[in-house]
Structures are given as structure tokens and as C-alpha cells.
Amino acid sequence: MLVNQSVSPKQPGESRKYGGDWRPALAKFPGVTVTVSSWALVPGSDGALTLGASAINSAGDQTSVLVGAGTAGTVYTLKNTVTLSDGQVLYGYGALEVASEDAVLRT
């Protein structure tokens, strides 16, 4: 569900936007859009990854969050909770790797 899964891993010093693509789920509900979006780390992480400002695109079918910090060598699981215009609440999950500069340069 998480957009940007194919990008190189995030480094601890970077702040990057990552997002959720809700278009496949919304295709089942014509005219319904995302009206509320919140992001959280799935419990069990080391707590070093930070989640900043979140947003919903103008079409109401994609969400994003600014991600910072993190511990090199750690894979974090993010949870995106959205409320739809018809009242449904959906969850989406995605994995985000944080890597050292050395690890990124080896790929």
C-alpha cells in the first residue's frame, strides 16, 4: 500500500515524503474520497523514526507524511489510517528501510 516502496532506502539524516495510494481501494466506491489521514509507527519500533506533517492530495485518493530520522539498518512499519467521505475507516501498511550511507552506496 505504501507509495515509494521502490525508492532507495531513506538515510537517518534525510527527511522524505512517503505516501499511501488509496486509488485501488476507492475504485470500489465511486465518488468516495479520503477526508482524514493519520500516520503512526506500528508498535515495536525503536521510536527513532519521526513522523511529521501529513497531507491528502486534492483528488482525495492519495496521502503522504514527512518521515525523518530513524536508525540505520532498521526496517519500520508505518500505518496509515484514513476516514472516507462515506464514513468508512481503512488501514494501510508499508515497510520503510532506513540505511546508512555506506549501505546505500553499495546498491
Buried (B, 14 or more C-beta within 10 A) or exposed (E): BBBBEEEEBBBBEEEBBBBBBBEEBBEEEEEBBBEEBEBEBEEEBEEBBEBEEBEBBEEBBBBBBBBBBBBBEBEBBBBBBBBBBEEEEBEBEBEBBBBBEEBBEEE
